[in-house]
């Protein structure tokens, strides 16, 4: 997170997952508030749910990611970031991210 420009580090929203017990440490170290979705409320985290669905195409639920090398995980991330998304007007996530980096004044304020 510290490599991101400050205008992209306003806050983070997490699921109520078991891997988040140290969220307070993250908030203190990053100076970025962490928010949590309500339990059993997937509509509050639409992008997360969609991304999870896409990841399941590569890693079925319950997959032990430690069985994969970092280059293998990076290749999946690169592929997903180069995949057009309806929610982005059929632009690719990497394209939108690069546009934000080039034009930070276009970044959403909320």
PETAZI-V108532 format. One record per helix or strand of 2 or more residues. SS is the DSSP state (alpha for helix, beta for strand). FROM is the first residue (numbers start at 1). LEN is the number of residues. If there is no record, write none. Layout:
ss,from,len
SS,FROM,LEN
SS,FROM,LEN
This chain:
ss,from,len
alpha,6,3
beta,11,4
alpha,18,3
alpha,23,8
beta,33,4
alpha,42,15
alpha,65,3
alpha,70,12
beta,84,2
alpha,86,3
beta,91,2
alpha,93,10
alpha,104,3
